[in-house]
Amino acid sequence: MNSKLLQMAGSMALARNSLRAVNQRRRMAAIACADAHKGGKGLVLGLYEKEAGKGPRLTPAGEKFDDRLHRKLSELICETKISGRLGRGKVFNNIDEEFRSVCVVGVGLEGIGFNELEMIDEGMENVRVAAGIGARSLQAIECIEIHVDNMDYPEQAAEGASLATWRFEENLSKKYRSTQPKMELFGSPDTDSWMRGLFKAEAQNISRRIAESPANCMTPTIFAQVAVDTLCPCGITVEVRTMEWIEQQRLHSFLTIAKGSCEPPIVLELAYCGTSPEDKPVLLVGQGITFNSGGINLRPCKGMDEFRGDLNGAASILATMRAAAALSLPINITAILPLCENLPSGISVKPGDVVTLLNAKTMAVRNIDRTGVVVLADPLIYGQQTYKPRLVVDIGSMCKGVKKAVGGGATGIWSNSHYVWKQFQKAGSLTGDRLWRFPLWDFYKRRVANHRSFDLSNDGNGHASSCLAAAVLNELVPCADWAHLDTYGTGLMTTYGLIPYLRAGQMTGRPTRTLVQFLYQLACPNE
């Protein structure tokens, strides 16, 4: 009996060893296969979803490529049962001599367009998603050059592919960094639209890189140097204003927050002249808090590192200026970016402190956590008094209220002009980076302005924190057409409502492309 048990145990051990050997060989073969397909050129092709009894169909560029392969690609699509569903696809290796890897990815239904209920052009957005997923799949196997099917929208294909393959890896050891592939257009002569998409995506990636940088690597001084290096070669004027100038101009609201940190504050003045110098400019003002701890109203330690991205308003504007120059937009743009840190110290602003603004109104800083309106107040007034703009747009991650209302689905917008709102709405529907308008009623103005001992409070009375912040800023823009964009839910880290071509857990750079598109519509209204 014991001998039989020993024999059975020996047989089972041999079987286990044999199984381990087979699995090891399979793993080695898989690794060897993956290594064999690394590098080289890759191709992303779109596949329309099957409908009305018809099977999935390749895009025109894909059909030409399939003809080149004598319909081999169609056979593989049929065998692997790819349906053309948006974002679903497969990578085929070694089916073409020129392209080592070919990714076929679903683009959804053919001919789909603007969806009025969703307020988005679904055809354009589907192309961004498909191009982004396809390019990222080829990047994962280390293709060094990726050609992307235009899918009828070359500009949007360029945006999706470029945004999806971007990585922030500056603090990684070189051996761990991923390959950044070169992007090329496939199957279309419309290189102008393709380049326009690359310029817009590059601008958003610049904004992402600035916001993603650790606070010690993106102080106000370093940000100013980045602005000089990024914008001056494009012909944009960059003026770096230091403490002495800030005090001379009496930007006291800004200094009230900045004085809590040892890092010296800076105000950047950027000017792009794309038309006659006599034409009034569009004024952009961006919140540039390079780290926002909440000051004496200290934020919770968990998740505080995300607020290195509280400069996303300033970063988006800097990137937008670069894109405007790259696209040669016929418009004048002036930007003011106040840069500082908000930290607790012995000389930090205290809850209840009152500061006198440039327009002689007084503001009580009752909540140090809500410093966005305080940082922007005097720079906003200074910009209007100095440049007499045709239009004012301010951007910043102000209050949590907008995130609770719409999450990451849209950037909140408040405006005193229906025309400006409609232009932003149109821009967001084209870029896929939507905006949602919130009320700017006297109901909210009364809750920030009706006080016995001061003119304004930075937080107001009530729960609608984002609407109250917009009401404060509206009090500082007496005449001009104005829009306020709150990016608290969209401009910080990608967490909720993930967009497929933006990587999870990294800063988004939103709404850079929407801002570029908005300026394009103002500059070229007939196109």
C-alpha positions as CSV (number, residue, x, y, z in Angstrom):
1,M,0.0,0.0,0.0
2,N,2.8,2.4,0.9
3,S,4.6,1.7,-2.3
4,K,1.5,2.5,-4.3
5,L,1.2,5.8,-2.5
6,L,4.8,6.6,-3.1
7,Q,4.4,5.8,-6.8
8,M,1.3,8.1,-7.0
9,A,3.2,10.9,-5.2
10,G,6.1,10.5,-7.6
11,S,3.9,10.7,-10.6
12,M,2.1,13.8,-9.3
13,A,5.5,15.5,-8.7
14,L,6.7,14.6,-12.2
15,A,3.4,16.1,-13.6
16,R,3.8,19.3,-11.6
17,N,7.4,19.7,-12.8
18,S,6.4,19.0,-16.3
19,L,3.6,21.6,-16.1
20,R,6.0,24.2,-14.6
21,A,8.4,23.5,-17.5
22,V,5.7,24.0,-20.1
23,N,4.5,27.3,-18.4
24,Q,8.1,28.5,-18.2
25,R,8.6,27.8,-21.9
26,R,5.3,29.6,-22.7
27,R,6.4,32.7,-20.7
28,M,9.8,32.7,-22.3
29,A,8.1,32.5,-25.7
30,A,5.7,35.3,-24.9
31,I,8.6,37.5,-23.7
32,A,10.6,36.7,-26.8
33,C,7.6,37.5,-29.0
34,A,7.0,40.8,-27.2
35,D,10.7,41.7,-27.5
36,A,10.6,40.9,-31.2
37,H,7.8,43.3,-31.8
38,K,9.3,46.2,-29.9
39,G,10.6,49.2,-31.8
40,G,9.9,49.9,-35.5
41,K,7.0,51.6,-37.1
42,G,3.4,51.2,-36.0
43,L,0.1,52.0,-37.7
44,V,-3.3,52.9,-36.2
45,L,-6.3,52.2,-38.4
46,G,-10.0,53.0,-37.6
47,L,-12.8,50.5,-37.9
48,Y,-16.5,51.6,-38.0
49,E,-19.0,49.8,-36.0
50,K,-21.3,47.3,-37.7
51,E,-24.9,48.5,-38.2
52,A,-28.1,47.7,-40.1
53,G,-27.0,44.1,-40.9
54,K,-23.7,45.2,-42.2
55,G,-20.4,44.1,-40.7
56,P,-17.7,46.4,-39.4
57,R,-16.0,48.5,-42.1
58,L,-12.5,49.9,-42.3
59,T,-12.0,53.6,-42.9
60,P,-11.0,54.6,-46.5
61,A,-7.4,54.7,-45.5
62,G,-7.7,51.3,-43.8
63,E,-9.4,49.8,-47.0
64,K,-6.5,51.0,-49.1
65,F,-4.0,49.4,-46.7
66,D,-6.1,46.2,-46.7
67,D,-6.0,46.1,-50.5
68,R,-2.2,46.4,-50.3
69,L,-2.2,43.3,-48.1
70,H,-4.6,41.4,-50.5
71,R,-7.5,41.5,-47.9
72,K,-5.5,39.8,-45.2
73,L,-6.4,42.5,-42.7
74,S,-10.1,41.9,-43.3
75,E,-9.7,38.2,-42.7
76,L,-7.9,38.8,-39.4
77,I,-10.7,41.2,-38.3
78,C,-13.3,38.6,-39.1
79,E,-11.3,35.9,-37.3
80,T,-10.8,37.9,-34.1
81,K,-14.4,39.2,-34.2
82,I,-13.6,42.9,-33.8
83,S,-16.9,44.7,-33.9
84,G,-15.8,48.3,-34.3
85,R,-17.1,49.3,-30.9
86,L,-15.5,52.5,-29.8
87,G,-12.1,52.0,-28.2
88,R,-12.0,48.2,-28.7
89,G,-9.5,46.6,-31.1
90,K,-6.4,44.5,-31.5
91,V,-2.8,44.8,-32.5
92,F,-1.6,42.6,-35.3
93,N,2.2,42.0,-35.8
94,N,4.2,41.1,-38.8
95,I,1.5,41.4,-41.4
96,D,3.2,44.2,-43.4
97,E,6.8,44.8,-44.4
98,E,6.7,48.6,-43.6
99,F,4.7,48.5,-40.4
100,R,5.8,45.9,-37.9
101,S,2.6,46.4,-35.8
102,V,-0.9,47.4,-36.9
103,C,-3.5,48.4,-34.4
104,V,-7.1,48.2,-35.6
105,V,-9.4,50.1,-33.2
106,G,-13.1,50.8,-33.2
107,V,-14.3,54.3,-34.0
108,G,-18.0,53.7,-33.3
109,L,-20.8,54.4,-35.7
110,E,-19.9,56.0,-39.1
111,G,-21.2,59.5,-39.9
112,I,-22.1,60.4,-36.3
113,G,-22.0,64.1,-35.6
114,F,-23.1,66.8,-33.1
115,N,-25.2,65.6,-30.2
116,E,-27.3,68.4,-28.9
117,L,-28.2,66.7,-25.7
118,E,-24.6,65.9,-24.9
119,M,-23.4,69.3,-26.3
120,I,-20.5,67.6,-28.0
121,D,-19.5,66.6,-31.5
122,E,-19.4,62.8,-31.0
123,G,-17.7,62.1,-34.4
124,M,-14.7,64.3,-33.4
125,E,-14.5,62.9,-29.9
126,N,-14.8,59.3,-31.1
127,V,-11.8,59.9,-33.3
128,R,-9.8,61.3,-30.4
129,V,-10.6,58.3,-28.3
130,A,-9.8,55.7,-31.0
131,A,-6.5,57.5,-32.1
132,G,-5.5,57.8,-28.4
133,I,-6.1,54.2,-27.5
134,G,-4.5,52.9,-30.7
135,A,-1.4,55.1,-30.2
136,R,-1.1,54.1,-26.6
137,S,-1.3,50.4,-27.5
138,L,1.6,50.8,-29.9
139,Q,3.6,52.8,-27.5
140,A,3.3,50.0,-25.0
141,I,5.2,47.7,-27.4
142,E,7.8,50.5,-27.8
143,C,7.0,51.6,-31.4
144,I,9.3,54.5,-32.1
145,E,7.2,55.9,-34.9
146,I,3.4,55.8,-35.1
147,H,1.4,56.6,-38.2
148,V,-2.3,57.5,-37.4
149,D,-5.2,57.1,-39.8
150,N,-7.0,60.4,-40.2
151,M,-10.4,58.8,-39.7
152,D,-12.0,61.8,-41.5
153,Y,-10.8,64.1,-38.7
154,P,-7.0,64.6,-38.9
155,E,-6.9,67.4,-36.4
156,Q,-8.7,65.4,-33.8
157,A,-6.7,62.2,-34.5
158,A,-3.5,64.2,-33.8
159,E,-4.9,65.5,-30.5
160,G,-6.0,62.1,-29.3
161,A,-2.7,60.4,-30.2
162,S,-0.5,63.1,-28.8
163,L,-2.4,63.5,-25.6
164,A,-2.6,59.7,-25.0
165,T,1.1,59.0,-25.4
166,W,2.3,61.9,-23.2
167,R,3.9,60.9,-19.9
168,F,5.4,62.9,-17.0
169,E,8.6,61.0,-16.3
170,E,11.1,63.7,-15.6
171,N,11.8,62.4,-12.1
172,L,12.2,58.7,-13.2
173,S,15.5,57.1,-13.9
174,K,16.2,57.1,-17.6
175,K,16.1,53.3,-17.7
176,Y,12.5,53.3,-16.5
177,R,11.2,56.0,-18.9
178,S,8.8,55.0,-21.7
179,T,9.4,55.6,-25.4
180,Q,8.0,58.9,-26.7
181,P,7.1,58.0,-30.3
182,K,7.1,60.3,-33.3
183,M,3.6,60.9,-34.7
184,E,2.8,60.9,-38.4
185,L,-0.4,61.3,-40.4
186,F,-1.5,58.3,-42.5
187,G,-3.8,58.3,-45.5
188,S,-4.6,62.0,-45.9
189,P,-3.0,65.0,-47.6
190,D,-4.5,67.4,-45.0
191,T,-1.3,68.0,-43.1
192,D,-2.4,71.5,-42.1
193,S,-5.2,70.1,-39.9
194,W,-2.9,67.5,-38.5
195,M,-0.3,70.1,-37.5
196,R,-3.0,72.2,-35.9
197,G,-4.1,69.3,-33.8
198,L,-0.5,68.6,-32.8
199,F,0.0,72.3,-31.8
200,K,-3.1,72.2,-29.6
201,A,-2.2,68.9,-28.0
202,E,1.4,70.1,-27.4
203,A,0.0,73.2,-25.6
204,Q,-2.1,71.0,-23.3
205,N,0.9,68.8,-22.6
206,I,2.9,71.8,-21.6
207,S,0.2,72.8,-19.2
208,R,0.1,69.2,-17.8
209,R,3.9,69.2,-17.3
210,I,3.9,72.4,-15.4
211,A,1.0,71.3,-13.2
212,E,2.4,67.9,-12.6
213,S,5.8,69.1,-11.5
214,P,6.5,68.8,-7.7
215,A,6.2,72.1,-5.9
216,N,9.9,72.3,-5.2
217,C,10.6,72.0,-8.9
218,M,8.0,74.6,-10.0
219,T,8.3,77.6,-7.7
220,P,7.2,81.0,-8.9
221,T,10.8,81.7,-10.0
222,I,11.1,78.5,-11.9
223,F,7.7,79.0,-13.5
224,A,8.9,82.4,-14.8
225,Q,12.0,80.8,-16.3
226,V,9.8,78.2,-18.0
227,A,7.7,81.0,-19.4
228,V,10.7,82.8,-20.8
229,D,12.1,79.6,-22.3
230,T,8.8,78.5,-23.8
231,L,7.3,81.8,-25.1
232,C,10.2,84.1,-26.0
233,P,11.3,82.0,-29.0
234,C,7.7,82.3,-30.4
235,G,7.9,86.1,-30.4
236,I,5.8,86.6,-27.2
237,T,6.9,89.3,-24.9
238,V,7.5,88.2,-21.3
239,E,7.8,90.7,-18.5
240,V,8.9,89.3,-15.1
241,R,7.7,91.5,-12.3
242,T,9.3,91.0,-8.9
243,M,8.5,92.1,-5.3
244,E,9.6,95.8,-5.7
245,W,7.3,96.3,-8.7
246,I,4.4,94.4,-7.0
247,E,4.6,96.7,-4.0
248,Q,4.9,99.8,-6.2
249,Q,1.7,98.8,-8.1
250,R,0.0,98.2,-4.7
251,L,-1.2,94.7,-5.6
252,H,-1.9,94.2,-1.9
253,S,-4.5,91.3,-2.2
254,F,-1.9,89.2,-4.0
255,L,0.8,90.1,-1.5
256,T,-1.5,89.2,1.4
257,I,-1.4,85.6,0.4
258,A,2.2,85.5,-0.9
259,K,3.8,86.8,2.3
260,G,3.2,83.5,4.1
261,S,6.0,81.8,2.1
262,C,9.7,82.4,1.9
263,E,9.5,81.9,-1.9
264,P,9.4,85.4,-3.6
265,P,6.2,86.1,-5.5
266,I,6.3,87.0,-9.2
267,V,3.8,88.5,-11.6
268,L,4.2,87.6,-15.3
269,E,2.9,89.9,-18.0
270,L,2.7,88.2,-21.4
271,A,1.8,89.9,-24.6
272,Y,1.1,88.4,-28.0
273,C,0.5,90.8,-30.9
274,G,-1.2,89.1,-33.9
275,T,-2.9,92.1,-35.4
276,S,-2.7,95.9,-35.3
277,P,-1.1,97.1,-32.0
278,E,-4.0,99.6,-31.7
279,D,-6.6,96.8,-31.5
280,K,-7.8,96.1,-27.9
281,P,-6.4,92.9,-26.5
282,V,-8.2,89.9,-24.9
283,L,-7.1,89.9,-21.3
284,L,-6.4,86.5,-19.7
285,V,-5.7,86.3,-15.9
286,G,-4.7,83.0,-14.4
287,Q,-4.4,81.8,-10.8
288,G,-0.8,80.7,-10.2
289,I,-0.6,79.3,-6.7
290,T,2.4,77.0,-7.1
291,F,1.4,75.1,-3.9
292,N,-1.7,75.7,-1.9
293,S,-1.6,74.2,1.6
294,G,-4.7,76.2,2.7
295,G,-2.5,78.6,4.8
296,I,-3.7,78.7,8.4
297,N,-6.9,77.0,7.3
298,L,-4.7,74.0,6.6
299,R,-6.0,71.3,4.2
300,P,-6.0,67.6,5.3
301,C,-2.6,66.0,4.8
302,K,-4.1,63.2,2.7
303,G,-4.2,64.4,-0.9
304,M,-2.6,67.7,-0.2
305,D,0.1,67.0,-2.8
306,E,-2.5,67.4,-5.5
307,F,-2.6,71.1,-4.8
308,R,0.8,71.6,-6.4
309,G,-1.6,71.8,-9.4
310,D,-3.3,74.9,-8.1
311,L,-1.3,76.8,-10.7
312,N,-3.3,75.1,-13.5
313,G,-5.0,78.4,-14.5
314,A,-1.7,80.1,-15.1
315,A,-0.3,77.0,-16.8
316,S,-3.2,76.8,-19.2
317,I,-2.9,80.4,-20.2
318,L,0.9,80.1,-20.7
319,A,0.3,77.1,-23.0
320,T,-2.6,78.9,-24.8
321,M,-0.3,81.8,-25.6
322,R,2.2,79.4,-27.1
323,A,-0.5,77.7,-29.2
324,A,-1.8,81.1,-30.4
325,A,1.7,82.1,-31.6
326,A,2.2,78.7,-33.3
327,L,-1.2,79.0,-35.1
328,S,-0.4,82.7,-35.9
329,L,-3.9,83.8,-34.7
330,P,-4.8,87.3,-35.9
331,I,-5.7,88.6,-32.4
332,N,-4.0,90.6,-29.6
333,I,-3.7,88.7,-26.3
334,T,-2.4,90.0,-22.9
335,A,-2.0,87.7,-19.9
336,I,-1.3,88.4,-16.3
337,L,-0.2,85.5,-14.1
338,P,0.3,86.2,-10.4
339,L,2.6,83.4,-9.0
340,C,3.0,82.6,-5.3
341,E,2.7,79.9,-2.6
342,N,0.0,79.8,0.1
343,L,1.7,78.4,3.3
344,P,1.2,78.9,7.0
345,S,3.8,80.9,8.9
346,G,4.2,83.6,11.5
347,I,3.3,86.3,9.0
348,S,0.6,84.5,7.0
349,V,-2.7,86.2,6.5
350,K,-5.2,85.4,9.3
351,P,-8.9,84.7,9.0
352,G,-10.7,88.0,9.1
353,D,-7.9,90.2,7.9
354,V,-9.1,93.0,5.6
355,V,-7.2,94.2,2.5
356,T,-7.8,97.4,0.4
357,L,-8.0,96.6,-3.3
358,L,-6.8,98.8,-6.2
359,N,-10.4,100.0,-6.9
360,A,-10.6,101.2,-3.2
361,K,-13.0,98.5,-2.1
362,T,-12.1,96.5,1.0
363,M,-12.1,92.7,1.1
364,A,-12.2,90.5,4.2
365,V,-10.1,87.3,3.9
366,R,-12.3,85.1,6.1
367,N,-11.3,81.6,4.7
368,I,-7.6,81.2,3.8
369,D,-8.3,78.0,2.0
370,R,-10.3,80.0,-0.7
371,T,-7.4,82.2,-1.8
372,G,-8.1,82.1,-5.5
373,V,-10.2,85.2,-5.6
374,V,-7.8,87.1,-3.3
375,V,-4.8,86.3,-5.5
376,L,-6.6,87.3,-8.6
377,A,-8.4,90.4,-7.3
378,D,-5.8,93.2,-7.7
379,P,-4.1,91.7,-10.8
380,L,-7.6,91.6,-12.4
381,I,-8.2,95.2,-11.6
382,Y,-4.6,96.2,-12.7
383,G,-5.0,94.5,-16.1
384,Q,-8.3,96.3,-16.9
385,Q,-6.9,99.7,-15.8
386,T,-3.7,99.2,-17.8
387,Y,-4.7,97.5,-21.0
388,K,-8.4,98.5,-21.5
389,P,-9.3,95.1,-22.9
390,R,-12.2,94.1,-25.2
391,L,-12.8,91.0,-23.1
392,V,-11.6,89.6,-19.8
393,V,-11.2,85.9,-19.0
394,D,-9.9,84.6,-15.7
395,I,-9.1,81.0,-14.9
396,G,-8.3,79.1,-11.7
397,S,-9.2,76.1,-9.5
398,M,-11.3,78.1,-7.1
399,C,-13.7,76.1,-5.0
400,K,-14.9,72.6,-4.4
401,G,-18.5,73.4,-5.2
402,V,-18.1,73.1,-9.0
403,K,-16.5,69.6,-8.5
404,K,-19.4,68.5,-6.4
405,A,-21.8,69.8,-9.0
406,V,-20.4,68.4,-12.3
407,G,-17.3,66.4,-11.3
408,G,-14.8,66.0,-14.1
409,G,-17.5,66.3,-16.8
410,A,-17.1,70.0,-17.4
411,T,-15.4,73.2,-16.4
412,G,-17.7,75.7,-14.7
413,I,-18.2,79.0,-16.4
414,W,-19.8,82.2,-15.2
415,S,-20.2,85.2,-17.6
416,N,-21.9,88.5,-17.8
417,S,-22.2,88.1,-21.6
418,H,-24.4,85.7,-23.5
419,Y,-22.2,86.0,-26.6
420,V,-19.1,85.0,-24.7
421,W,-20.8,82.1,-23.1
422,K,-22.1,80.8,-26.5
423,Q,-18.6,81.1,-28.0
424,F,-17.2,79.1,-25.1
425,Q,-20.0,76.5,-25.4
426,K,-19.2,76.1,-29.1
427,A,-15.5,75.8,-28.4
428,G,-16.1,73.1,-25.8
429,S,-18.4,71.1,-28.0
430,L,-15.7,71.0,-30.7
431,T,-12.7,70.2,-28.4
432,G,-14.6,67.6,-26.3
433,D,-13.5,69.6,-23.2
434,R,-16.9,71.0,-22.3
435,L,-18.0,73.9,-20.1
436,W,-21.2,74.3,-18.2
437,R,-22.7,77.7,-17.3
438,F,-23.6,78.5,-13.7
439,P,-25.8,81.4,-12.5
440,L,-24.4,84.8,-11.8
441,W,-27.4,86.2,-10.0
442,D,-27.8,89.1,-7.5
443,F,-28.8,86.3,-5.1
444,Y,-25.0,85.4,-4.8
445,K,-23.7,89.0,-5.1
446,R,-25.7,90.0,-2.0
447,R,-24.0,87.2,-0.1
448,V,-20.5,88.4,-0.7
449,A,-21.1,92.2,-0.7
450,N,-23.7,93.0,2.0
451,H,-21.5,93.5,5.1
452,R,-21.4,96.3,7.7
453,S,-17.7,96.6,8.2
454,F,-16.2,95.7,4.7
455,D,-17.2,95.8,1.1
456,L,-16.5,92.2,0.1
457,S,-15.7,88.8,1.7
458,N,-13.7,86.2,-0.1
459,D,-16.0,83.3,0.8
460,G,-19.5,84.8,1.2
461,N,-22.4,83.3,3.1
462,G,-23.8,80.0,1.9
463,H,-22.9,76.6,0.4
464,A,-22.6,77.5,-3.3
465,S,-18.8,78.2,-2.9
466,S,-18.0,78.4,-6.6
467,C,-21.0,80.7,-7.4
468,L,-19.9,82.9,-4.5
469,A,-16.3,83.1,-5.7
470,A,-17.6,84.1,-9.2
471,A,-19.8,86.8,-7.6
472,V,-16.7,88.3,-5.8
473,L,-14.8,88.5,-9.1
474,N,-17.7,89.9,-11.0
475,E,-17.7,92.9,-8.5
476,L,-14.2,93.6,-9.8
477,V,-15.1,93.7,-13.5
478,P,-17.4,96.7,-13.8
479,C,-17.7,97.2,-17.5
480,A,-16.0,94.7,-19.8
481,D,-17.4,91.5,-21.2
482,W,-16.1,88.8,-18.8
483,A,-16.0,85.1,-18.2
484,H,-14.7,83.2,-15.2
485,L,-13.6,79.6,-15.5
486,D,-13.4,77.4,-12.4
487,T,-11.3,74.3,-13.1
488,Y,-11.4,72.7,-9.7
489,G,-13.1,69.5,-11.1
490,T,-11.2,69.4,-14.4
491,G,-7.8,71.1,-14.1
492,L,-6.4,69.0,-11.3
493,M,-5.7,65.3,-11.2
494,T,-7.7,62.9,-13.4
495,T,-9.8,60.9,-11.0
496,Y,-13.5,60.8,-11.8
497,G,-15.0,60.6,-15.3
498,L,-11.7,59.5,-16.9
499,I,-11.3,60.6,-20.5
500,P,-9.7,57.7,-22.4
501,Y,-6.9,59.8,-24.0
502,L,-5.9,61.3,-20.7
503,R,-3.9,59.1,-18.3
504,A,-5.4,58.4,-14.9
505,G,-3.6,59.8,-11.8
506,Q,-2.0,62.7,-13.7
507,M,-2.8,66.4,-14.2
508,T,-5.1,67.1,-17.1
509,G,-4.0,70.4,-18.6
510,R,-7.7,71.3,-19.1
511,P,-9.2,73.5,-20.5
512,T,-6.2,74.6,-22.7
513,R,-7.6,73.3,-26.0
514,T,-11.0,74.9,-25.4
515,L,-9.3,78.2,-24.6
516,V,-7.3,78.0,-27.8
517,Q,-10.4,77.2,-29.8
518,F,-12.3,80.1,-28.2
519,L,-9.5,82.5,-29.2
520,Y,-9.5,81.0,-32.7
521,Q,-13.2,81.7,-33.0
522,L,-12.8,85.3,-31.9
523,A,-9.9,85.8,-34.3
524,C,-11.5,84.1,-37.3
525,P,-15.2,84.4,-36.9
526,N,-15.9,83.7,-40.6
527,E,-14.1,80.3,-40.7
